[in-house]
Amino acid sequence: MHELMWDDTKAFLALARFGTLTAAAKSLDIGIATLSRKIERLEHSLATPLFLRFQTGYQLTDEGKHLLSSAEEMENAAFAFTKRAEKTTQLIGRVKVATAENLATQLVLPALGLFQQAHPLLHIDMVTDIHTVNLHRRDADLALRMVRPTNGNVRFQRVGTLGYGLYASRQYQEESSGHDENFIQWGEHYEQLPAAQWITQRLAGKAPVLTTTSVATQVSACLADVGLSVLPHLVARPAGLVCLAEIPEVNQEIYLVIQSDLTQSKRIRVVADFLIELVKQHQDDLS
C-alpha cells in the first residue's frame, strides 16, 4: 500500500456524497480532472476499487462502502485538529492597561468595541487611577501615560502629544471683561501638573475661583461659567468649550510603557499596537 494523502480522502467523501464528478468537484472548488486524478490515486494507494463508473454517475463499491465510515472519522478528526489549532493561536487572557481617565474615556473606550470583536477571548482591565499604578509592582501590564519613565524594568516609547489650551464657556468668553483671572485650579495634591503650575504663575499669589481634583469637574465648572481652565483639547473641544489660547508649554508627551519581561507576549503586543495606532489616528484631536 502506498502513502495515503488526506486530500484524496476528501475527494473520496465528496464523490460518495454527491455521486457525480461535476458536483463533487464544485463542492471542493477544484477541477473535474483534478478530482478524477485524486480518486484514481487513492484507489491505487489502497489497491482497492472504490467506485463503479456509470454514465449517470459514480456508485460506491462494496469496498468503498466499507471504508466510508473510516473516511468520515478521518474527516471529523481533521476538523477537530483544525479547530484546536485555531484556538491555540487565538489571543486568550487578560491585559491590565493603566492610563489617564481622559485618555481612557475619550480615546481608548470608544474604540474598544471593535478591538474586542477582533479578539473576543482577550479581556481588558482598564485602570485610570494612575497615581496608584506601578508597573514594577505588577499593578498593570502596560500603561499609556504622560510621564516619561526614569527607572525600573520597563520599555517605553513616545507615541504622541497631548495638547492643552485655555478654555471657557462661550458665555463666559462673551462676558469675561473684569474677571479674566478667575482660574479653576487643581487641588494641592496635583501641584506638580504642568497645567497647575501654569495657572499658579498666572495667579501670582491670588486665590483661584475654584479648585478641583479631576478633568471632568473642571470641564463641568467651565460649562457652568465658573471660570477659565487649562484643559486638554481632547476633552474640552468635544464638550463645546471655547479655546481662548493654545498653551504649548503645558503640552505633555504620551508614552507607551510595558514591563520588559512582557514585551514578547502576543496578547500584550496586540494591545500595545492597538493603543499606538489609536494615538496615531487621533493625533490631530490630541494635539
TILOFI-48270 format. One record per residue (C-alpha): residue number from 1; x, y negated, z negated. Coordinates in nm, 2 decimals. Each point is the difference from the previous one (the first is absolute). Layout:
! TILOFI-48270
R, NUM, X, Y, Z
...
***
This chain:
! TILOFI-48270
R, 1, 0.00, 0.00, 0.00
R, 2, 0.13, -0.34, 0.10
R, 3, -0.01, -0.31, -0.23
R, 4, -0.35, -0.14, -0.05
R, 5, -0.07, -0.37, 0.06
R, 6, -0.27, -0.17, -0.20
R, 7, -0.11, -0.21, 0.30
R, 8, -0.08, 0.32, 0.19
R, 9, -0.22, 0.12, -0.28
R, 10, -0.19, -0.33, 0.01
R, 11, -0.05, 0.06, 0.37
R, 12, -0.13, 0.35, -0.07
R, 13, -0.25, -0.14, -0.26
R, 14, -0.12, -0.27, 0.24
R, 15, -0.06, 0.24, 0.29
R, 16, -0.17, 0.25, -0.23
R, 17, -0.24, -0.27, -0.12
R, 18, -0.07, -0.18, 0.33
R, 19, 0.02, 0.29, 0.24
R, 20, 0.14, -0.19, 0.30
R, 21, 0.34, -0.15, 0.08
R, 22, -0.16, -0.33, 0.09
R, 23, -0.18, -0.05, -0.33
R, 24, 0.28, 0.14, -0.22
R, 25, 0.27, -0.21, 0.17
R, 26, -0.22, -0.31, -0.05
R, 27, -0.04, 0.07, -0.37
R, 28, 0.38, 0.02, -0.03
R, 29, 0.06, -0.30, 0.22
R, 30, 0.24, 0.20, 0.23
R, 31, -0.02, 0.12, 0.36
R, 32, -0.16, 0.32, 0.12
R, 33, 0.33, 0.13, 0.14
R, 34, 0.17, -0.07, -0.34
R, 35, -0.27, 0.18, -0.19
R, 36, 0.02, 0.30, 0.24
R, 37, 0.38, 0.03, -0.06
R, 38, -0.05, -0.01, -0.37
R, 39, -0.25, 0.29, 0.01
R, 40, 0.23, 0.20, 0.22
R, 41, 0.30, -0.07, -0.22
R, 42, -0.20, 0.11, -0.31
R, 43, -0.12, 0.32, 0.16
R, 44, 0.36, 0.07, 0.10
R, 45, 0.13, -0.07, -0.35
R, 46, -0.26, 0.23, -0.15
R, 47, 0.03, 0.25, 0.28
R, 48, -0.38, 0.01, -0.02
R, 49, -0.28, -0.11, 0.24
R, 50, -0.21, -0.26, -0.18
R, 51, -0.26, -0.10, 0.27
R, 52, -0.20, 0.16, 0.28
R, 53, 0.00, -0.24, 0.29
R, 54, -0.33, -0.05, 0.18
R, 55, -0.11, -0.26, 0.26
R, 56, -0.25, -0.13, -0.26
R, 57, 0.27, -0.03, -0.27
R, 58, 0.21, 0.18, -0.25
R, 59, -0.11, 0.26, -0.26
R, 60, 0.20, 0.15, -0.28
R, 61, 0.13, 0.35, 0.03
R, 62, -0.04, 0.23, -0.30
R, 63, 0.36, -0.08, -0.09
R, 64, -0.08, -0.37, 0.03
R, 65, -0.31, 0.03, -0.23
R, 66, 0.21, 0.19, -0.25
R, 67, 0.26, -0.28, -0.01
R, 68, -0.25, -0.29, -0.01
R, 69, -0.04, -0.01, -0.38
R, 70, 0.37, 0.00, -0.05
R, 71, 0.04, -0.29, 0.25
R, 72, -0.26, -0.19, -0.20
R, 73, 0.19, 0.06, -0.32
R, 74, 0.31, -0.14, 0.17
R, 75, -0.20, -0.31, 0.11
R, 76, -0.13, -0.06, -0.36
R, 77, 0.35, 0.04, -0.14
R, 78, 0.14, -0.24, 0.25
R, 79, -0.28, -0.25, -0.08
R, 80, 0.07, 0.03, -0.38
R, 81, 0.37, -0.04, 0.06
R, 82, -0.06, -0.32, 0.20
R, 83, -0.23, -0.15, -0.26
R, 84, 0.24, 0.08, -0.28
R, 85, 0.29, -0.16, 0.20
R, 86, -0.21, -0.31, 0.06
R, 87, -0.07, -0.02, -0.37
R, 88, 0.36, 0.02, -0.10
R, 89, 0.10, -0.28, 0.23
R, 90, -0.28, -0.23, -0.13
R, 91, 0.09, -0.27, -0.26
R, 92, -0.14, 0.11, -0.33
R, 93, 0.02, -0.16, -0.34
R, 94, -0.01, -0.33, -0.18
R, 95, 0.21, -0.31, 0.05
R, 96, 0.00, -0.28, -0.26
R, 97, 0.04, -0.34, 0.15
R, 98, 0.07, -0.32, -0.21
R, 99, -0.06, -0.34, 0.15
R, 100, -0.14, -0.34, -0.09
R, 101, -0.38, -0.02, -0.02
R, 102, -0.02, -0.25, 0.28
R, 103, 0.19, 0.22, 0.23
R, 104, -0.21, 0.30, -0.10
R, 105, -0.34, -0.17, 0.04
R, 106, 0.08, -0.21, 0.31
R, 107, 0.24, 0.22, 0.19
R, 108, 0.02, 0.36, -0.10
R, 109, -0.35, 0.10, -0.10
R, 110, -0.18, -0.13, 0.31
R, 111, 0.22, 0.24, 0.21
R, 112, 0.00, 0.29, -0.24
R, 113, -0.31, 0.16, 0.15
R, 114, 0.16, 0.07, 0.34
R, 115, 0.31, 0.12, -0.17
R, 116, -0.20, 0.25, -0.20
R, 117, -0.18, 0.12, 0.31
R, 118, 0.34, 0.08, 0.15
R, 119, 0.13, 0.17, -0.32
R, 120, -0.31, 0.14, -0.18
R, 121, 0.21, 0.21, -0.25
R, 122, 0.22, -0.28, -0.10
R, 123, -0.13, -0.21, -0.29
R, 124, 0.12, -0.34, -0.10
R, 125, 0.02, -0.13, -0.36
R, 126, 0.01, -0.38, 0.01
R, 127, 0.16, -0.18, -0.29
R, 128, -0.04, -0.38, 0.00
R, 129, 0.13, -0.09, -0.35
R, 130, 0.36, -0.02, 0.13
R, 131, 0.12, -0.16, -0.32
R, 132, -0.01, 0.34, -0.17
R, 133, 0.11, 0.21, 0.30
R, 134, 0.35, 0.13, 0.00
R, 135, 0.11, 0.23, 0.28
R, 136, 0.30, 0.12, -0.21
R, 137, -0.25, 0.14, -0.25
R, 138, -0.21, 0.15, 0.28
R, 139, -0.29, -0.23, -0.06
R, 140, -0.04, -0.01, 0.38
R, 141, 0.16, 0.18, 0.30
R, 142, 0.04, -0.32, 0.20
R, 143, -0.09, -0.36, -0.02
R, 144, -0.08, -0.30, 0.22
R, 145, 0.12, -0.29, -0.21
R, 146, 0.13, -0.36, 0.02
R, 147, 0.31, 0.06, -0.22
R, 148, 0.32, 0.12, 0.15
R, 149, 0.14, 0.30, -0.21
R, 150, 0.34, -0.06, -0.15
R, 151, 0.07, 0.33, -0.16
R, 152, -0.13, 0.36, -0.04
R, 153, -0.01, 0.31, 0.21
R, 154, -0.22, -0.15, 0.27
R, 155, 0.01, -0.09, 0.37
R, 156, -0.16, -0.31, 0.14
R, 157, -0.05, -0.20, 0.31
R, 158, -0.14, -0.35, 0.07
R, 159, -0.32, 0.05, 0.20
R, 160, -0.15, -0.35, 0.02
R, 161, -0.07, -0.33, -0.17
R, 162, -0.30, -0.11, -0.22
R, 163, -0.06, -0.37, 0.08
R, 164, -0.15, -0.26, -0.24
R, 165, -0.17, -0.33, 0.03
R, 166, -0.17, -0.26, -0.22
R, 167, -0.38, 0.07, 0.01
R, 168, -0.32, -0.16, -0.10
R, 169, -0.37, 0.02, 0.09
R, 170, -0.12, -0.22, 0.29
R, 171, -0.21, -0.21, -0.24
R, 172, 0.30, -0.05, -0.23
R, 173, 0.21, -0.11, 0.29
R, 174, -0.26, -0.26, 0.11
R, 175, -0.04, -0.13, -0.36
R, 176, 0.37, 0.04, -0.11
R, 177, 0.08, -0.37, -0.05
R, 178, 0.11, -0.07, -0.35
R, 179, 0.05, 0.37, -0.11
R, 180, 0.26, 0.13, 0.23
R, 181, 0.20, 0.15, -0.28
R, 182, -0.28, 0.22, -0.14
R, 183, 0.21, 0.32, 0.04
R, 184, -0.12, 0.34, -0.09
R, 185, 0.30, 0.16, -0.17
R, 186, 0.10, 0.35, -0.09
R, 187, 0.00, 0.11, -0.37
R, 188, 0.32, -0.01, -0.21
R, 189, 0.08, 0.37, 0.07
R, 190, 0.03, -0.07, 0.37
R, 191, 0.24, -0.30, -0.02
R, 192, 0.25, 0.19, 0.21
R, 193, -0.22, 0.00, 0.31
R, 194, 0.12, -0.24, 0.28
R, 195, -0.35, -0.15, 0.02
R, 196, 0.00, -0.07, -0.37
R, 197, 0.34, -0.16, 0.01
R, 198, -0.10, -0.22, 0.30
R, 199, -0.31, -0.13, -0.19
R, 200, 0.20, -0.06, -0.32
R, 201, 0.24, -0.23, 0.20
R, 202, -0.30, -0.19, 0.14
R, 203, -0.17, -0.04, -0.33
R, 204, 0.31, -0.15, -0.16
R, 205, -0.12, 0.06, -0.35
R, 206, -0.37, -0.06, 0.06
R, 207, -0.25, 0.27, -0.09
R, 208, -0.16, 0.21, 0.27
R, 209, -0.38, -0.03, 0.04
R, 210, -0.02, 0.38, -0.05
R, 211, 0.22, 0.30, -0.05
R, 212, -0.08, 0.35, 0.11
R, 213, 0.16, 0.35, 0.02
R, 214, -0.10, 0.12, 0.35
R, 215, -0.03, -0.11, 0.36
R, 216, -0.37, 0.09, 0.01
R, 217, -0.08, -0.24, -0.28
R, 218, 0.21, -0.28, 0.16
R, 219, -0.20, 0.05, 0.32
R, 220, -0.33, -0.01, -0.19
R, 221, 0.11, -0.32, -0.18
R, 222, 0.09, -0.17, 0.33
R, 223, -0.33, 0.10, 0.15
R, 224, -0.17, -0.16, -0.30
R, 225, 0.18, -0.33, 0.07
R, 226, 0.21, 0.02, -0.32
R, 227, 0.33, -0.10, 0.16
R, 228, 0.29, 0.09, 0.22
R, 229, 0.18, 0.34, 0.00
R, 230, 0.31, 0.14, 0.17
R, 231, -0.13, 0.32, 0.16
R, 232, 0.10, 0.26, 0.26
R, 233, -0.14, -0.07, 0.34
R, 234, -0.12, 0.36, 0.02
R, 235, -0.25, -0.06, -0.28
R, 236, -0.08, -0.37, 0.02
R, 237, -0.09, -0.02, 0.37
R, 238, -0.26, 0.28, 0.01
R, 239, -0.16, -0.15, -0.31
R, 240, -0.07, -0.32, 0.19
R, 241, 0.25, -0.23, -0.18
R, 242, 0.18, -0.28, 0.17
R, 243, 0.38, -0.01, 0.03
R, 244, 0.12, -0.35, -0.09
R, 245, 0.36, 0.09, 0.05
R, 246, 0.24, 0.28, 0.08
R, 247, 0.24, 0.08, -0.28
R, 248, 0.28, 0.21, 0.16
R, 249, 0.22, -0.02, -0.31
R, 250, -0.26, 0.21, -0.19
R, 251, -0.02, 0.27, 0.27
R, 252, 0.09, 0.34, -0.12
R, 253, 0.17, 0.28, 0.19
R, 254, -0.18, 0.33, 0.01
R, 255, 0.20, 0.32, -0.08
R, 256, -0.09, 0.36, 0.04
R, 257, 0.17, 0.19, -0.28
R, 258, 0.03, 0.38, -0.02
R, 259, 0.16, 0.23, -0.26
R, 260, 0.32, 0.13, 0.17
R, 261, -0.08, 0.36, -0.07
R, 262, -0.34, -0.03, 0.18
R, 263, 0.12, -0.16, 0.32
R, 264, 0.00, 0.34, 0.18
R, 265, -0.35, 0.10, -0.11
R, 266, -0.23, 0.01, 0.30
R, 267, -0.30, -0.12, -0.20
R, 268, 0.19, -0.29, -0.15
R, 269, 0.14, -0.09, 0.34
R, 270, -0.33, -0.01, 0.18
R, 271, -0.14, -0.23, -0.27
R, 272, 0.31, -0.22, 0.02
R, 273, -0.04, -0.02, 0.38
R, 274, -0.36, -0.09, -0.04
R, 275, 0.08, -0.29, -0.23
R, 276, 0.28, -0.13, 0.21
R, 277, -0.22, 0.00, 0.31
R, 278, -0.28, -0.18, -0.19
R, 279, 0.23, -0.28, -0.10
R, 280, 0.14, -0.03, 0.35
R, 281, -0.35, -0.01, 0.16
R, 282, -0.12, -0.27, -0.24
R, 283, 0.31, -0.21, -0.03
R, 284, -0.18, -0.30, 0.15
R, 285, -0.27, 0.02, -0.27
R, 286, 0.26, 0.05, -0.27
R, 287, 0.24, -0.28, 0.09
***
